[in-house]
């Protein structure tokens, strides 16, 4: 039997189509096995942990080309273009609905996010995205109501640039899209609005989310149609296999979190803390709460890697990824696994993104990439660990991924 039209088109881009049990498709981008040392010479000469699941080394992994979306309300989540990204679900809800696809599909993991960050660093990719109400903040100034504008001023609105033709004070009655005497539409620089009902909810009348894959090529990971869409902005993606408890960094070994059968619950014994070596950048995975494990703390106005608990004052603080600090007295060598997972920068790394930590003893779950309002904080290095796993909001989404485990 020949390929379906979707499979044919996907194959032309080097993409992979998988199907659920009733024949609904999802599109994935394959990432072939690569060593950490090939991503950066400072990393170990071993296969990147994203390709190791339950002790097995895989020749490739599959990352959803698009953010998670649904074909039926509250049903299975897919990776498809031209669909609104699903948002406003907790981490466990997202996970169960992505796993419902079957065929090895689960949610994108911290190991996979780290791999994508290191690939981007290696090849010089710096993807843009919907981080500024339908556009990228670097591509223009968003239209807002009750602002004075003069002739020839440029504003962005619902994915387009507009030039002001008549000086005026902006208002809902003179939206750029409905006022051709006041605004001239120019080039398309953003994505297509995903939900018209958001126009009213948004004080900017622009909406929040954009349709999967509707942005320009600059919104693709590698800047080509072959790559992964919308990793930056729109809605920050749940990142499985990493959490904070007592601000202690806890992970699953390698990419075990990618196994659809992996127990990622709050009480799972799969969670391990990281005990750093004192003589090199190695580490040992140990039971959470073991003395001397890695924690995020707040020192000298920066989020800082240390081996002691911080002060739990219930405050959220942030530091740009490139400026994360380490208490070298307690952590003389940053374990390489943190760099492989994209949680701590390699020396000289300027990957965009802000890291947020909520200084609480409670469990906190990370979301990555940024959302429609993150502006310059968005990026592949954006990691927001402010909220609990069950927290829901319009700026949180997810992305399917797949590992092809031997039967």
VOZA-232678 format. One record per residue (C-alpha): residue in one letter; x, y, z. Coordinates in nm, 3 decimals, padded with zeros to 5 digits. Layout:
N
+---------+---------+---------+---------+
! residuo !    east !   north !      up !
+---------+---------+---------+---------+
!       A !       X !       Y !       Z !
...
+---------+---------+---------+---------+
END
This chain:
407
+---------+---------+---------+---------+
! residuo !    east !   north !      up !
+---------+---------+---------+---------+
!       X !  00.000 !  00.000 !  00.000 !
!       X !  00.134 !  00.345 ! -00.098 !
!       X !  00.192 !  00.640 !  00.127 !
!       X ! -00.097 !  00.865 !  00.220 !
!       X ! -00.074 !  01.227 !  00.097 !
!       X !  00.020 !  01.334 !  00.450 !
!       X !  00.294 !  01.071 !  00.471 !
!       X !  00.424 !  01.174 !  00.129 !
!       X !  00.442 !  01.542 !  00.223 !
!       X !  00.600 !  01.462 !  00.560 !
!       X !  00.859 !  01.237 !  00.398 !
!       X !  00.961 !  01.520 !  00.165 !
!       X !  01.056 !  01.716 !  00.477 !
!       X !  01.223 !  01.422 !  00.649 !
!       X !  00.936 !  01.405 !  00.898 !
!       X !  00.756 !  01.098 !  01.034 !
!       X !  00.381 !  01.031 !  01.059 !
!       X !  00.247 !  00.802 !  01.331 !
!       X ! -00.114 !  00.696 !  01.386 !
!       X ! -00.323 !  00.625 !  01.692 !
!       X ! -00.542 !  00.315 !  01.722 !
!       X ! -00.823 !  00.465 !  01.513 !
!       X ! -00.604 !  00.614 !  01.242 !
!       X ! -00.560 !  00.975 !  01.354 !
!       X ! -00.214 !  01.106 !  01.266 !
!       X !  00.060 !  01.300 !  01.439 !
!       X !  00.370 !  01.446 !  01.276 !
!       X !  00.713 !  01.411 !  01.432 !
!       X !  01.065 !  01.529 !  01.354 !
!       X !  01.328 !  01.255 !  01.395 !
!       X !  01.651 !  01.343 !  01.574 !
!       X !  01.929 !  01.090 !  01.507 !
!       X !  02.153 !  00.969 !  01.788 !
!       X !  02.438 !  01.203 !  01.873 !
!       X !  02.708 !  01.213 !  02.139 !
!       X !  02.718 !  01.491 !  02.396 !
!       X !  03.077 !  01.563 !  02.292 !
!       X !  02.957 !  01.622 !  01.935 !
!       X !  02.719 !  01.888 !  02.065 !
!       X !  02.992 !  02.061 !  02.266 !
!       X !  03.351 !  01.955 !  02.315 !
!       X !  03.333 !  02.028 !  02.688 !
!       X !  03.076 !  01.749 !  02.737 !
!       X !  03.152 !  01.377 !  02.783 !
!       X !  03.220 !  01.142 !  02.494 !
!       X !  02.902 !  00.943 !  02.540 !
!       X !  02.560 !  00.926 !  02.379 !
!       X !  02.343 !  01.218 !  02.485 !
!       X !  02.100 !  01.101 !  02.758 !
!       X !  01.796 !  01.178 !  02.541 !
!       X !  01.878 !  00.858 !  02.348 !
!       X !  01.898 !  00.630 !  02.653 !
!       X !  01.573 !  00.489 !  02.793 !
!       X !  01.562 !  00.215 !  03.056 !
!       X !  01.921 !  00.119 !  02.982 !
!       X !  01.862 !  00.088 !  02.607 !
!       X !  02.037 !  00.314 !  02.357 !
!       X !  01.810 !  00.431 !  02.075 !
!       X !  01.916 !  00.525 !  01.720 !
!       X !  01.675 !  00.819 !  01.717 !
!       X !  01.398 !  00.997 !  01.904 !
!       X !  01.091 !  01.166 !  01.761 !
!       X !  00.986 !  01.516 !  01.870 !
!       X !  00.640 !  01.647 !  01.793 !
!       X !  00.666 !  01.894 !  01.507 !
!       X !  00.382 !  02.094 !  01.661 !
!       X !  00.246 !  02.172 !  02.005 !
!       X ! -00.018 !  01.939 !  02.145 !
!       X ! -00.365 !  01.992 !  02.000 !
!       X ! -00.695 !  01.805 !  02.013 !
!       X ! -00.936 !  01.679 !  01.746 !
!       X ! -01.219 !  01.623 !  01.994 !
!       X ! -01.285 !  01.814 !  02.314 !
!       X ! -01.096 !  01.664 !  02.607 !
!       X ! -00.966 !  01.378 !  02.392 !
!       X ! -00.628 !  01.249 !  02.278 !
!       X ! -00.363 !  01.511 !  02.203 !
!       X ! -00.183 !  01.518 !  01.869 !
!       X !  00.101 !  01.696 !  01.690 !
!       X ! -00.068 !  01.863 !  01.392 !
!       X ! -00.046 !  02.191 !  01.197 !
!       X ! -00.322 !  02.448 !  01.150 !
!       X ! -00.475 !  02.367 !  01.488 !
!       X ! -00.502 !  02.575 !  01.807 !
!       X ! -00.253 !  02.455 !  02.068 !
!       X ! -00.421 !  02.296 !  02.369 !
!       X ! -00.365 !  02.491 !  02.687 !
!       X ! -00.502 !  02.529 !  03.041 !
!       X ! -00.440 !  02.173 !  03.158 !
!       X ! -00.225 !  02.046 !  03.444 !
!       X !  00.093 !  01.850 !  03.376 !
!       X ! -00.066 !  01.513 !  03.458 !
!       X ! -00.370 !  01.586 !  03.239 !
!       X ! -00.149 !  01.678 !  02.946 !
!       X !  00.061 !  01.366 !  02.996 !
!       X ! -00.227 !  01.119 !  03.009 !
!       X ! -00.387 !  01.269 !  02.700 !
!       X ! -00.062 !  01.259 !  02.502 !
!       X !  00.002 !  00.901 !  02.611 !
!       X ! -00.350 !  00.808 !  02.498 !
!       X ! -00.216 !  00.827 !  02.141 !
!       X ! -00.022 !  00.503 !  02.201 !
!       X !  00.259 !  00.391 !  01.972 !
!       X !  00.534 !  00.505 !  02.212 !
!       X !  00.411 !  00.863 !  02.243 !
!       X !  00.439 !  01.058 !  02.568 !
!       X !  00.531 !  01.419 !  02.657 !
!       X !  00.853 !  01.597 !  02.565 !
!       X !  01.110 !  01.552 !  02.841 !
!       X !  01.383 !  01.758 !  03.000 !
!       X !  01.645 !  01.542 !  02.825 !
!       X !  01.484 !  01.614 !  02.489 !
!       X !  01.457 !  01.986 !  02.562 !
!       X !  01.824 !  01.990 !  02.659 !
!       X !  01.916 !  01.811 !  02.337 !
!       X !  01.729 !  02.070 !  02.129 !
!       X !  01.900 !  02.355 !  02.313 !
!       X !  02.243 !  02.205 !  02.250 !
!       X !  02.164 !  02.137 !  01.884 !
!       X !  02.063 !  02.502 !  01.845 !
!       X !  02.383 !  02.615 !  02.013 !
!       X !  02.593 !  02.388 !  01.791 !
!       X !  02.438 !  02.507 !  01.465 !
!       X !  02.372 !  02.869 !  01.556 !
!       X !  01.992 !  02.845 !  01.549 !
!       X !  01.799 !  03.112 !  01.739 !
!       X !  01.429 !  03.051 !  01.671 !
!       X !  01.173 !  03.324 !  01.722 !
!       X !  00.807 !  03.273 !  01.810 !
!       X !  00.483 !  03.413 !  01.945 !
!       X !  00.621 !  03.585 !  02.253 !
!       X !  00.452 !  03.924 !  02.199 !
!       X !  00.080 !  03.880 !  02.131 !
!       X !  00.102 !  03.702 !  01.797 !
!       X !  00.448 !  03.819 !  01.692 !
!       X !  00.806 !  03.805 !  01.810 !
!       X !  00.903 !  04.105 !  02.022 !
!       X !  01.211 !  04.160 !  01.801 !
!       X !  00.996 !  04.220 !  01.494 !
!       X !  00.801 !  04.527 !  01.602 !
!       X !  00.598 !  04.711 !  01.864 !
!       X !  00.254 !  04.571 !  01.938 !
!       X ! -00.055 !  04.788 !  01.894 !
!       X ! -00.220 !  04.891 !  02.220 !
!       X ! -00.533 !  05.098 !  02.289 !
!       X ! -00.525 !  05.453 !  02.427 !
!       X ! -00.185 !  05.533 !  02.275 !
!       X ! -00.095 !  05.833 !  02.060 !
!       X !  00.036 !  05.733 !  01.719 !
!       X !  00.168 !  05.954 !  01.442 !
!       X !  00.193 !  05.916 !  01.065 !
!       X !  00.431 !  05.640 !  00.949 !
!       X !  00.452 !  05.474 !  01.291 !
!       X !  00.463 !  05.095 !  01.261 !
!       X !  00.266 !  04.866 !  01.490 !
!       X !  00.205 !  04.491 !  01.487 !
!       X ! -00.146 !  04.352 !  01.513 !
!       X ! -00.267 !  03.990 !  01.481 !
!       X !  00.045 !  03.878 !  01.300 !
!       X !  00.079 !  04.173 !  01.061 !
!       X !  00.271 !  04.498 !  01.048 !
!       X !  00.061 !  04.811 !  00.998 !
!       X !  00.169 !  05.166 !  00.911 !
!       X ! -00.022 !  05.459 !  01.060 !
!       X ! -00.174 !  05.687 !  00.793 !
!       X ! -00.348 !  05.943 !  01.016 !
!       X ! -00.229 !  06.058 !  01.357 !
!       X ! -00.477 !  05.954 !  01.627 !
!       X ! -00.526 !  05.799 !  01.968 !
!       X ! -00.570 !  05.424 !  01.931 !
!       X ! -00.902 !  05.269 !  02.032 !
!       X ! -01.118 !  04.962 !  01.983 !
!       X ! -01.316 !  05.158 !  01.723 !
!       X ! -01.004 !  05.210 !  01.512 !
!       X ! -00.841 !  04.868 !  01.513 !
!       X ! -00.577 !  04.834 !  01.240 !
!       X ! -00.761 !  04.540 !  01.086 !
!       X ! -01.089 !  04.733 !  01.044 !
!       X ! -00.967 !  05.089 !  00.979 !
!       X ! -00.801 !  05.112 !  00.634 !
!       X ! -00.817 !  05.492 !  00.638 !
!       X ! -00.600 !  05.498 !  00.950 !
!       X ! -00.378 !  05.195 !  00.896 !
!       X ! -00.205 !  05.039 !  00.594 !
!       X ! -00.141 !  04.666 !  00.622 !
!       X !  00.216 !  04.564 !  00.538 !
!       X !  00.399 !  04.232 !  00.567 !
!       X !  00.293 !  03.925 !  00.762 !
!       X !  00.547 !  03.869 !  01.041 !
!       X !  00.362 !  03.658 !  01.296 !
!       X !  00.113 !  03.377 !  01.336 !
!       X ! -00.258 !  03.337 !  01.271 !
!       X ! -00.476 !  03.400 !  01.580 !
!       X ! -00.602 !  03.070 !  01.720 !
!       X ! -00.918 !  03.175 !  01.899 !
!       X ! -01.131 !  03.477 !  01.810 !
!       X ! -01.296 !  03.469 !  02.153 !
!       X ! -00.961 !  03.575 !  02.300 !
!       X ! -00.983 !  03.911 !  02.122 !
!       X ! -01.235 !  04.035 !  02.377 !
!       X ! -01.055 !  03.883 !  02.675 !
!       X ! -00.727 !  04.044 !  02.570 !
!       X ! -00.707 !  04.418 !  02.644 !
!       X ! -00.496 !  04.452 !  02.329 !
!       X ! -00.768 !  04.292 !  02.110 !
!       X ! -00.503 !  04.065 !  01.960 !
!       X ! -00.566 !  03.731 !  02.129 !
!       X ! -00.305 !  03.513 !  02.290 !
!       X ! -00.228 !  03.199 !  02.093 !
!       X ! -00.147 !  03.139 !  01.729 !
!       X ! -00.233 !  02.840 !  01.512 !
!       X !  00.030 !  02.564 !  01.513 !
!       X !  00.285 !  02.623 !  01.239 !
!       X !  00.126 !  02.946 !  01.111 !
!       X !  00.427 !  03.167 !  01.180 !
!       X !  00.719 !  03.250 !  00.949 !
!       X !  01.019 !  03.026 !  00.891 !
!       X !  01.201 !  03.210 !  01.170 !
!       X !  00.965 !  03.032 !  01.412 !
!       X !  01.105 !  02.691 !  01.311 !
!       X !  01.389 !  02.550 !  01.520 !
!       X !  01.633 !  02.538 !  01.229 !
!       X !  01.469 !  02.806 !  01.012 !
!       X !  01.346 !  02.552 !  00.755 !
!       X !  01.014 !  02.373 !  00.687 !
!       X !  01.184 !  02.047 !  00.791 !
!       X !  01.220 !  02.149 !  01.155 !
!       X !  01.019 !  02.178 !  01.474 !
!       X !  00.766 !  02.461 !  01.495 !
!       X !  00.687 !  02.702 !  01.777 !
!       X !  00.932 !  02.588 !  02.045 !
!       X !  00.957 !  02.950 !  02.157 !
!       X !  00.649 !  03.130 !  02.286 !
!       X !  00.276 !  03.072 !  02.230 !
!       X !  00.235 !  02.855 !  02.543 !
!       X !  00.520 !  02.726 !  02.757 !
!       X !  00.555 !  02.349 !  02.732 !
!       X !  00.539 !  02.104 !  03.021 !
!       X !  00.883 !  01.950 !  03.069 !
!       X !  00.869 !  01.594 !  03.202 !
!       X !  01.142 !  01.423 !  03.401 !
!       X !  01.248 !  01.730 !  03.602 !
!       X !  01.097 !  01.888 !  03.911 !
!       X !  01.187 !  02.081 !  04.226 !
!       X !  01.099 !  01.973 !  04.581 !
!       X !  01.248 !  02.186 !  04.859 !
!       X !  01.422 !  02.353 !  04.562 !
!       X !  01.620 !  02.028 !  04.526 !
!       X !  01.677 !  01.941 !  04.161 !
!       X !  01.517 !  01.602 !  04.094 !
!       X !  01.527 !  01.411 !  03.765 !
!       X !  01.474 !  01.066 !  03.619 !
!       X !  01.781 !  00.883 !  03.496 !
!       X !  01.875 !  00.944 !  03.131 !
!       X !  01.552 !  00.979 !  02.928 !
!       X !  01.351 !  00.724 !  03.126 !
!       X !  01.075 !  00.984 !  03.161 !
!       X !  01.005 !  00.937 !  02.788 !
!       X !  00.880 !  00.581 !  02.842 !
!       X !  00.499 !  00.598 !  02.824 !
!       X !  00.491 !  00.356 !  03.118 !
!       X !  00.718 !  00.568 !  03.339 !
!       X !  00.572 !  00.669 !  03.675 !
!       X !  00.611 !  01.047 !  03.699 !
!       X !  00.369 !  01.094 !  03.986 !
!       X !  00.454 !  01.306 !  04.287 !
!       X !  00.522 !  00.998 !  04.501 !
!       X !  00.715 !  00.799 !  04.240 !
!       X !  01.043 !  00.642 !  04.349 !
!       X !  01.184 !  00.717 !  04.003 !
!       X !  01.271 !  01.070 !  04.110 !
!       X !  01.638 !  01.108 !  04.199 !
!       X !  01.849 !  01.391 !  04.337 !
!       X !  02.194 !  01.479 !  04.201 !
!       X !  02.500 !  01.438 !  04.424 !
!       X !  02.791 !  01.620 !  04.255 !
!       X !  03.145 !  01.488 !  04.248 !
!       X !  03.402 !  01.711 !  04.417 !
!       X !  03.689 !  01.623 !  04.183 !
!       X !  03.526 !  01.635 !  03.838 !
!       X !  03.197 !  01.706 !  03.660 !
!       X !  03.053 !  01.363 !  03.732 !
!       X !  02.766 !  01.291 !  03.969 !
!       X !  02.564 !  01.019 !  04.140 !
!       X !  02.187 !  00.989 !  04.137 !
!       X !  02.064 !  00.938 !  04.492 !
!       X !  01.745 !  00.939 !  04.695 !
!       X !  01.582 !  01.281 !  04.731 !
!       X !  01.681 !  01.452 !  05.053 !
!       X !  02.030 !  01.302 !  05.065 !
!       X !  02.270 !  01.560 !  05.216 !
!       X !  02.487 !  01.746 !  04.965 !
!       X !  02.257 !  01.723 !  04.662 !
!       X !  02.205 !  02.005 !  04.413 !
!       X !  01.955 !  02.279 !  04.494 !
!       X !  01.862 !  02.614 !  04.348 !
!       X !  01.929 !  02.897 !  04.592 !
!       X !  01.925 !  03.278 !  04.577 !
!       X !  02.262 !  03.443 !  04.631 !
!       X !  02.397 !  03.781 !  04.522 !
!       X !  02.073 !  03.852 !  04.335 !
!       X !  02.108 !  03.546 !  04.113 !
!       X !  01.962 !  03.198 !  04.103 !
!       X !  02.257 !  02.992 !  04.220 !
!       X !  02.346 !  02.623 !  04.215 !
!       X !  02.439 !  02.499 !  04.562 !
!       X !  02.424 !  02.192 !  04.787 !
!       X !  02.210 !  02.343 !  05.062 !
!       X !  01.846 !  02.440 !  05.084 !
!       X !  01.760 !  02.805 !  05.023 !
!       X !  01.546 !  03.023 !  05.245 !
!       X !  01.183 !  02.936 !  05.168 !
!       X !  01.020 !  03.279 !  05.155 !
!       X !  00.757 !  03.185 !  04.894 !
!       X !  00.899 !  03.435 !  04.645 !
!       X !  00.949 !  03.377 !  04.273 !
!       X !  01.282 !  03.499 !  04.140 !
!       X !  01.446 !  03.485 !  03.800 !
!       X !  01.783 !  03.504 !  03.630 !
!       X !  01.871 !  03.487 !  03.263 !
!       X !  02.000 !  03.143 !  03.165 !
!       X !  02.343 !  03.276 !  03.072 !
!       X !  02.377 !  03.441 !  03.415 !
!       X !  02.293 !  03.142 !  03.634 !
!       X !  02.550 !  03.118 !  03.910 !
!       X !  02.716 !  02.845 !  04.115 !
!       X !  02.856 !  02.844 !  04.467 !
!       X !  03.198 !  02.709 !  04.373 !
!       X !  03.288 !  02.644 !  04.736 !
!       X !  03.024 !  02.370 !  04.752 !
!       X !  03.004 !  02.282 !  04.381 !
!       X !  03.356 !  02.312 !  04.239 !
!       X !  03.246 !  02.129 !  03.922 !
!       X !  02.899 !  02.168 !  03.771 !
!       X !  02.780 !  01.816 !  03.682 !
!       X !  02.767 !  01.770 !  03.306 !
!       X !  02.414 !  01.631 !  03.325 !
!       X !  02.277 !  01.978 !  03.406 !
!       X !  02.429 !  02.109 !  03.085 !
!       X !  02.306 !  01.809 !  02.885 !
!       X !  01.953 !  01.876 !  03.013 !
!       X !  01.973 !  02.246 !  02.930 !
!       X !  01.941 !  02.346 !  03.296 !
!       X !  02.279 !  02.518 !  03.331 !
!       X !  02.482 !  02.696 !  03.062 !
!       X !  02.802 !  02.574 !  02.908 !
!       X !  03.069 !  02.843 !  02.942 !
!       X !  02.994 !  03.124 !  02.698 !
!       X !  02.644 !  03.001 !  02.612 !
!       X !  02.411 !  03.291 !  02.532 !
!       X !  02.098 !  03.092 !  02.446 !
!       X !  01.801 !  03.324 !  02.513 !
!       X !  01.568 !  03.247 !  02.800 !
!       X !  01.496 !  03.330 !  03.162 !
!       X !  01.498 !  03.077 !  03.446 !
!       X !  01.232 !  03.115 !  03.718 !
!       X !  01.236 !  02.944 !  04.057 !
!       X !  00.969 !  02.960 !  04.327 !
!       X !  01.146 !  02.941 !  04.662 !
!       X !  00.906 !  02.708 !  04.835 !
!       X !  00.936 !  02.361 !  04.989 !
!       X !  00.646 !  02.241 !  04.775 !
!       X !  00.681 !  02.052 !  04.448 !
!       X !  00.723 !  02.272 !  04.142 !
!       X !  00.698 !  02.155 !  03.781 !
!       X !  00.886 !  02.323 !  03.494 !
!       X !  00.744 !  02.469 !  03.174 !
!       X !  00.979 !  02.564 !  02.889 !
!       X !  01.009 !  02.801 !  02.596 !
!       X !  00.794 !  03.094 !  02.709 !
!       X !  00.444 !  03.210 !  02.622 !
!       X !  00.264 !  03.474 !  02.416 !
!       X !  00.357 !  03.748 !  02.666 !
!       X !  00.713 !  03.648 !  02.763 !
!       X !  00.888 !  03.889 !  02.522 !
!       X !  01.265 !  03.885 !  02.581 !
!       X !  01.236 !  03.622 !  02.856 !
!       X !  01.128 !  03.360 !  02.600 !
!       X !  01.373 !  03.124 !  02.435 !
!       X !  01.497 !  02.767 !  02.428 !
!       X !  01.657 !  02.827 !  02.770 !
!       X !  01.335 !  02.957 !  02.931 !
!       X !  01.246 !  02.732 !  03.226 !
!       X !  00.962 !  02.840 !  03.455 !
!       X !  00.941 !  02.638 !  03.777 !
!       X !  00.700 !  02.873 !  03.951 !
!       X !  00.386 !  02.659 !  03.959 !
!       X !  00.267 !  02.321 !  04.084 !
!       X !  00.207 !  02.029 !  03.849 !
!       X ! -00.171 !  02.075 !  03.865 !
!       X ! -00.163 !  02.447 !  03.785 !
!       X ! -00.354 !  02.550 !  03.473 !
!       X ! -00.345 !  02.871 !  03.274 !
!       X ! -00.364 !  02.994 !  02.915 !
!       X !  00.013 !  03.031 !  02.893 !
!       X !  00.088 !  02.661 !  02.956 !
!       X !  00.075 !  02.392 !  02.687 !
!       X !  00.265 !  02.075 !  02.593 !
!       X !  00.433 !  01.888 !  02.306 !
!       X !  00.418 !  01.516 !  02.224 !
!       X !  00.735 !  01.314 !  02.174 !
!       X !  00.800 !  00.948 !  02.099 !
!       X !  01.063 !  00.685 !  02.174 !
!       X !  01.064 !  00.365 !  01.970 !
!       X !  01.137 !  00.103 !  02.233 !
!       X !  01.200 ! -00.260 !  02.134 !
!       X !  00.898 ! -00.482 !  02.197 !
+---------+---------+---------+---------+
END
